Amino acid sequence: MEERAVAEASRLAISIGLPAQEPLAPTGPVPPEWPEAARRAATALRHELTAVSQRRVQTDVPLLAVTGLAAPGGRLRRFEAQGELGTAEGMKATLLVNGMPFQVEIVSVFGSVVTLSAPAEVPMTNEATLRTDLSWLLNEQSKRLHELVHGGPGFNAAAALAAVTPPDVRVPSRQPIPPGLSGLNQGQRAAVQLGLTHGVTWLWGPPGTGKTTTVAALIAELCSRGKHVLLAAPTNAALDVAIHALLKRRPDLADGALVRIGQPADSTLHRSVLVDEIAATRGAPVARRRVEAGAELRECRKSLDALKKRELTRTEEISRLRLETQIAELQELVSALDRALKDVRRQVCREATVVAATAHQLALETLKGLTFDVVVLDEASMTTAALAMLVAGAGNGHTVIAGDFRQLPPVVVAETPEAQDWLHRSPFEKAGIPGMVSAHKDPPRLAALTMQYRMREAIGDIVSTAFYDNRLLTADSTTSRAARSRASWAKGELVVIDTTSLRSRTARRQGSLSRYNLAHAQLAASLVDAASPTARDLGLITPFAPQARLLESLLPEDHMEDWAASTVHRFQGGERDIVVYDTVDTGLGVRPLNRWFTEGHEGSEGARLLNVAASRARDHLVVIGSMDTLHKRGASRDPVWTFFAHLIDSATEMSWQAAVSTGMTELVGEDLVKRLQDDIARAATIDMWLPRGPLTLLPRLLPALKSVRSEGSEAVTIWVEPMRDGHLPDEALQARLERVNIRPCLPILESSAIIGDVIWSSSTSLLSSNPGVVLRTEHRAFAEAARRAQRRRPSAGAPGSGQLGDDCGRCRRMLIRFEQDRRGRPGLRYECAACAS
């Protein structure tokens, strides 16, 4: 049975030119230090898997369709995630459509928009669920490292170890700079020259210095010398950028010489370079037989299922046995054909000049054991040291590691020493490159690009001063470059909107350490509103995921393709004409400041994050932040302090009042109660969050609040922070007597209301006699996003938003929803303040 299936698959494979047996690559050298390094890296991956599993392993996230098909052939689908994704690009997942499961690949995640590569049979749908298993990639990498502890076919352990080892201090013997490197400056040409020599070349490319252009020129030159090149990057988006740059320089590679593994994030990438497309053509006879065998298998199973539903006659028993035998044979044939198709993909990769793949593919079947003359790892600063070893080990020691170690490192959950050493550090850090540069002892095999072409001079200067020791120079061409985007509020290349006097409050989602700032988002709403007619290219970025979702809700539908809103981590590698950077943190509400602002030394995540945020801007950088809080945090003159000091000194100042007046957000004064009553009269749902203090204005709103009705849940939920003795303010007790849904909660960091499609925020309690600064914004999508951010979920026996509260069984006081444990950490319990004390 098995022999017949294998024989048929083998005949078909031979007919398309596949060798009868795949050639086995020799095992490369194994230095004595390698086994211990491989074990430690594998241990780090196990620690990360444990940490991830403790948070969640399998998770279901609801999806809403954004644009349906995003590419010819129907492979790419774009959805907006209605919750935390927490996924990695390249991860396998299950898409549930009307309860039916389909295997998909996560191609890219930008903000809350996820792009999936889906089989053609997935029906078009506006709603679906994405089920992910966060352990998959970690398991694959850990398993591969264990396989290679003592080396393995096609793996060069010496090359792998060299990618994470301090570089040779000997000056390399460089080859002559090749002719024909058009469009490169002197530093870029020198980088290509160094990259052509055997050994590890460290290519440091700060923002806008043309690192991608340099990498493309280097690979083009390697191709002309007959080298078999692996081009790897940590994400699909980064890989696609590098491929486009290479094809621009060498368009002839698109005729099969360049092969791209996996589904690209960029739907414009020519399909002739995709390994699945090439393999489908070359392996057409195998693929056709696979389709036929799959159809036969489905029909046999359908017939067998019909027989299982009744008592069988003797003839039907014989038919059942025949069907079971046929199914077993077809299953063997399908498996054999699938192996043959995998061999076709591997053969295509062997014969290509350049193979392009995301870094994690080196742990998977298509590339496992294949060898290359040269390995180029782009955006290596976002790649873990453990994964960089797997990538470099596919070569013979001629490795180019390109990136910027002053930008964001890989993201890791586990805090063990092994995880921090092998996963939080990129190959740059693991090899000690940043320390050498900081000590002004650049290693001979470091090629540093220093001329940047992206940022206008004022933006380039602040980035260079704060983060690059003044090494980064701005090209003259940036001054004469025409501006593509305009906004009335972008008065200079650097603009600061100081929100110190706004006294806006930082809050966080229940159970989350991340945070958001509703008033800051309302300022951004006005800026977006005013920019819509004239800004061609705009980016809204922030360090915090909840704030990114608020900002993303502000994007107009007619700008969804050319504007973007996301976290800084997601925006790394991108750029925009105008960038609005929302710092969020003010020191009011959530305390203390996030360590991104308090730990700003060189190499810290705070310095790297701020560097990435600022260096995304081409023409205008607008920073929204409480400057008194962010700058006057201490005397330490580290990169973060230097950035804000330089910003305050050199930026054009714009008051937050002026920012509000540009667009849809209003500053509300004496008519507060009347405006609230009008909004309540039009609303179907109302949620309020009122911090501690007298609720002087609440009685005047009671008639309007009592008139709001809905089915299935409470239309009104008013969260009130109790007094220190656990009692509610008198106004809240009166409202409860009049059957308004009052819910006590500690602490309440917000001071806001979501009334229908209207968002209200205030610097002190919104319904006090002195609510401070009050902002009002009417925007349906923004209101929904704010409601999701602030909504309390029912858990730990505690009712959530839209549900009635409970009374204490002993003293009859209302039970309080406590959202911190007794040490002040995020947590949830539901109890009576008096009886529990």
Secondary structure as the mmCIF struct_conf table of DSSP 4:
data_model
#
loop_
_struct_conf.conf_type_id
_struct_conf.id
_struct_conf.beg_label_comp_id
_struct_conf.beg_label_asym_id
_struct_conf.beg_label_seq_id
_struct_conf.end_label_comp_id
_struct_conf.end_label_asym_id
_struct_conf.end_label_seq_id
HELX_RH_AL_P HELX_RH_AL_P1 GLU A 2 SER A 15
TURN_TY1_P TURN_TY1_P1 ILE A 16 GLY A 17
BEND BEND1 ALA A 20 GLN A 21
HELX_LH_PP_P HELX_LH_PP_P1 GLU A 22 PRO A 26
STRN STRN1 THR A 27 THR A 27
TURN_TY1_P TURN_TY1_P2 PRO A 32 GLU A 33
HELX_RH_AL_P HELX_RH_AL_P2 TRP A 34 ARG A 55
BEND BEND2 VAL A 57 VAL A 57
STRN STRN2 GLN A 58 LEU A 69
BEND BEND3 ALA A 71 ALA A 71
TURN_TY1_P TURN_TY1_P3 PRO A 72 GLY A 73
BEND BEND4 GLY A 74 GLY A 74
STRN STRN3 LEU A 76 ALA A 81
BEND BEND5 GLN A 82 GLY A 83
TURN_TY1_P TURN_TY1_P4 GLU A 89 GLY A 90
STRN STRN4 LYS A 92 VAL A 97
TURN_TY1_P TURN_TY1_P5 ASN A 98 GLY A 99
STRN STRN5 MET A 100 PHE A 110
TURN_TY1_P TURN_TY1_P6 GLY A 111 SER A 112
STRN STRN6 VAL A 113 SER A 117
TURN_TY1_P TURN_TY1_P7 ALA A 120 GLU A 121
BEND BEND6 VAL A 122 VAL A 122
HELX_LH_PP_P HELX_LH_PP_P2 PRO A 123 MET A 124
BEND BEND7 ASN A 126 ASN A 126
STRN STRN7 GLU A 127 ASP A 133
TURN_TY1_P TURN_TY1_P8 LEU A 134 SER A 135
HELX_RH_AL_P HELX_RH_AL_P3 TRP A 136 GLU A 147
TURN_TY1_P TURN_TY1_P9 LEU A 148 HIS A 150
STRN STRN8 GLY A 152 PRO A 153
TURN_TY1_P TURN_TY1_P10 GLY A 154 GLY A 154
STRN STRN9 PHE A 155 PHE A 155
HELX_RH_AL_P HELX_RH_AL_P4 ALA A 157 ALA A 162
TURN_TY1_P TURN_TY1_P11 ALA A 163 VAL A 164
BEND BEND8 THR A 165 THR A 165
HELX_LH_PP_P HELX_LH_PP_P3 PRO A 166 ASP A 168
BEND BEND9 ARG A 170 ARG A 170
HELX_LH_PP_P HELX_LH_PP_P4 VAL A 171 PRO A 172
HELX_LH_PP_P HELX_LH_PP_P5 ARG A 174 PRO A 178
TURN_TY1_P TURN_TY1_P12 PRO A 179 GLY A 180
TURN_TY1_P TURN_TY1_P13 SER A 182 GLY A 183
HELX_RH_AL_P HELX_RH_AL_P5 GLN A 186 GLY A 195
TURN_TY1_P TURN_TY1_P14 LEU A 196 LEU A 196
BEND BEND10 THR A 197 GLY A 199
STRN STRN10 VAL A 200 TRP A 204
TURN_TY1_P TURN_TY1_P15 PRO A 207 GLY A 208
BEND BEND11 THR A 209 THR A 209
HELX_RH_AL_P HELX_RH_AL_P6 LYS A 211 SER A 224
TURN_TY1_P TURN_TY1_P16 ARG A 225 GLY A 226
STRN STRN11 VAL A 229 ALA A 233
BEND BEND12 PRO A 234 THR A 235
HELX_RH_AL_P HELX_RH_AL_P7 ASN A 236 ARG A 249
HELX_RH_3T_P HELX_RH_3T_P1 PRO A 251 ASP A 255
TURN_TY1_P TURN_TY1_P17 GLY A 256 ALA A 257
STRN STRN12 LEU A 258 ARG A 260
BEND BEND13 GLY A 262 GLY A 262
BEND BEND14 ALA A 265 ALA A 265
TURN_TY1_P TURN_TY1_P18 SER A 267 THR A 268
BEND BEND15 LEU A 269 LEU A 269
HELX_RH_3T_P HELX_RH_3T_P2 ARG A 271 VAL A 273
STRN STRN13 LEU A 274 LEU A 274
HELX_RH_AL_P HELX_RH_AL_P8 VAL A 275 ARG A 282
TURN_TY1_P TURN_TY1_P19 GLY A 283 GLY A 283
HELX_RH_AL_P HELX_RH_AL_P9 ALA A 284 LEU A 307
TURN_TY1_P TURN_TY1_P20 LYS A 308 LYS A 309
BEND BEND16 ARG A 310 ARG A 310
HELX_LH_PP_P HELX_LH_PP_P6 GLU A 311 THR A 313
HELX_RH_AL_P HELX_RH_AL_P10 ARG A 314 GLU A 351
BEND BEND17 THR A 353 THR A 353
STRN STRN14 VAL A 354 THR A 358
HELX_RH_3T_P HELX_RH_3T_P3 ALA A 359 ALA A 363
BEND BEND18 LEU A 364 LEU A 364
TURN_TY1_P TURN_TY1_P21 GLU A 365 GLY A 369
BEND BEND19 ASP A 373 ASP A 373
STRN STRN15 VAL A 374 LEU A 377
BEND BEND20 GLU A 379 GLU A 379
HELX_RH_3T_P HELX_RH_3T_P4 ALA A 380 MET A 382
BEND BEND21 THR A 383 THR A 383
HELX_RH_AL_P HELX_RH_AL_P11 ALA A 385 ALA A 392
TURN_TY1_P TURN_TY1_P22 GLY A 393 ALA A 394
BEND BEND22 GLY A 395 GLY A 397
STRN STRN16 THR A 399 GLY A 403
TURN_TY1_P TURN_TY1_P23 PHE A 405 ARG A 406
BEND BEND23 GLN A 407 GLN A 407
BEND BEND24 THR A 416 THR A 416
HELX_RH_AL_P HELX_RH_AL_P12 PRO A 417 TRP A 422
TURN_TY1_P TURN_TY1_P24 LEU A 423 LEU A 423
BEND BEND25 HIS A 424 ARG A 425
HELX_RH_AL_P HELX_RH_AL_P13 PRO A 427 LYS A 430
TURN_TY1_P TURN_TY1_P25 ALA A 431 GLY A 432
HELX_RH_AL_P HELX_RH_AL_P14 ILE A 433 SER A 438
TURN_TY1_P TURN_TY1_P26 ALA A 439 HIS A 440
TURN_TY1_P TURN_TY1_P27 PRO A 444 ARG A 445
STRN STRN17 LEU A 446 ALA A 448
STRN STRN18 MET A 451 GLN A 452
BEND BEND26 ARG A 454 MET A 455
HELX_RH_AL_P HELX_RH_AL_P15 GLU A 457 PHE A 467
BEND BEND27 TYR A 468 TYR A 468
TURN_TY1_P TURN_TY1_P28 ASP A 469 ASN A 470
STRN STRN19 LEU A 473 THR A 474
TURN_TY1_P TURN_TY1_P29 ASP A 476 ASP A 476
HELX_RH_AL_P HELX_RH_AL_P16 SER A 477 SER A 480
HELX_LH_PP_P HELX_LH_PP_P7 ARG A 481 ALA A 483
TURN_TY1_P TURN_TY1_P30 SER A 488 TRP A 489
BEND BEND28 GLY A 492 GLU A 493
STRN STRN20 LEU A 494 ASP A 498
TURN_TY1_P TURN_TY1_P31 THR A 500 ARG A 503
HELX_LH_PP_P HELX_LH_PP_P8 SER A 504 ARG A 505
STRN STRN21 THR A 506 ALA A 507
TURN_TY1_P TURN_TY1_P32 GLN A 510 GLY A 511
BEND BEND29 LEU A 513 LEU A 513
STRN STRN22 TYR A 516 TYR A 516
HELX_RH_AL_P HELX_RH_AL_P17 LEU A 518 ALA A 531
TURN_TY1_P TURN_TY1_P33 SER A 532 THR A 534
BEND BEND30 ARG A 536 ASP A 537
STRN STRN23 LEU A 538 THR A 542
BEND BEND31 PRO A 543 PRO A 543
HELX_RH_AL_P HELX_RH_AL_P18 ALA A 545 GLU A 552
TURN_TY1_P TURN_TY1_P34 SER A 553 LEU A 554
BEND BEND32 LEU A 555 LEU A 555
HELX_RH_3T_P HELX_RH_3T_P5 GLU A 557 HIS A 559
TURN_TY1_P TURN_TY1_P35 MET A 560 ASP A 562
STRN STRN24 TRP A 563 THR A 567
HELX_RH_AL_P HELX_RH_AL_P19 VAL A 568 PHE A 571
TURN_TY1_P TURN_TY1_P36 GLN A 572 GLY A 573
STRN STRN25 ARG A 576 ASP A 582
BEND BEND33 GLY A 587 LEU A 588
STRN STRN26 GLY A 589 GLY A 589
BEND BEND34 VAL A 590 VAL A 590
BEND BEND35 PRO A 592 PRO A 592
HELX_RH_AL_P HELX_RH_AL_P20 ARG A 595 THR A 598
BEND BEND36 HIS A 601 HIS A 601
TURN_TY1_P TURN_TY1_P37 GLU A 602 GLY A 603
BEND BEND37 SER A 604 SER A 604
HELX_RH_AL_P HELX_RH_AL_P21 GLU A 605 ALA A 614
TURN_TY1_P TURN_TY1_P38 SER A 615 ARG A 616
STRN STRN27 ALA A 617 GLY A 625
HELX_RH_AL_P HELX_RH_AL_P22 MET A 627 HIS A 631
BEND BEND38 LYS A 632 ARG A 633
BEND BEND39 ALA A 635 ALA A 635
HELX_RH_AL_P HELX_RH_AL_P23 PRO A 639 SER A 650
BEND BEND40 ALA A 651 ALA A 651
STRN STRN28 THR A 652 SER A 655
HELX_RH_AL_P HELX_RH_AL_P24 TRP A 656 SER A 661
TURN_TY1_P TURN_TY1_P39 THR A 662 THR A 662
BEND BEND41 GLY A 663 MET A 664
STRN STRN29 GLU A 666 LEU A 667
TURN_TY1_P TURN_TY1_P40 GLU A 670 ASP A 671
HELX_RH_AL_P HELX_RH_AL_P25 LEU A 672 ARG A 682
BEND BEND42 ALA A 684 ALA A 684
STRN STRN30 ILE A 686 LEU A 690
BEND BEND43 ARG A 692 GLY A 693
TURN_TY1_P TURN_TY1_P41 THR A 696 LEU A 697
HELX_RH_AL_P HELX_RH_AL_P26 LEU A 698 LYS A 706
TURN_TY1_P TURN_TY1_P42 SER A 707 SER A 707
BEND BEND44 GLU A 711 SER A 713
BEND BEND45 ALA A 715 ALA A 715
STRN STRN31 VAL A 716 VAL A 720
HELX_LH_PP_P HELX_LH_PP_P9 GLU A 721 MET A 723
TURN_TY1_P TURN_TY1_P43 ARG A 724 ASP A 725
BEND BEND46 GLY A 726 GLY A 726
HELX_LH_PP_P HELX_LH_PP_P10 HIS A 727 PRO A 729
HELX_RH_AL_P HELX_RH_AL_P27 ASP A 730 LEU A 737
TURN_TY1_P TURN_TY1_P44 GLU A 738 ARG A 739
STRN STRN32 ILE A 742 LEU A 746
STRN STRN33 SER A 752 ILE A 755
TURN_TY1_P TURN_TY1_P45 GLY A 756 ASP A 757
STRN STRN34 VAL A 758 SER A 762
BEND BEND47 SER A 763 THR A 764
TURN_TY1_P TURN_TY1_P46 LEU A 766 LEU A 767
BEND BEND48 SER A 768 SER A 769
BEND BEND49 VAL A 773 VAL A 773
STRN STRN35 VAL A 774 GLU A 778
HELX_RH_AL_P HELX_RH_AL_P28 ARG A 780 GLN A 790
HELX_LH_PP_P HELX_LH_PP_P11 ARG A 791 PRO A 794
STRN STRN36 SER A 795 SER A 795
TURN_TY1_P TURN_TY1_P47 ALA A 796 GLY A 797
STRN STRN37 ALA A 798 ALA A 798
TURN_TY1_P TURN_TY1_P48 SER A 801 GLY A 802
BEND BEND50 GLN A 803 GLN A 803
STRN STRN38 ASP A 807 ASP A 807
TURN_TY1_P TURN_TY1_P49 GLY A 809 CYS A 811
HELX_LH_PP_P HELX_LH_PP_P12 ARG A 813 ARG A 813
STRN STRN39 MET A 814 MET A 814
HELX_LH_PP_P HELX_LH_PP_P13 LEU A 815 LEU A 815
STRN STRN40 ILE A 816 GLN A 820
TURN_TY1_P TURN_TY1_P50 ARG A 822 ARG A 823
BEND BEND51 GLY A 824 GLY A 824
STRN STRN41 PRO A 826 GLU A 831
TURN_TY1_P TURN_TY1_P51 ALA A 833 ALA A 836
#
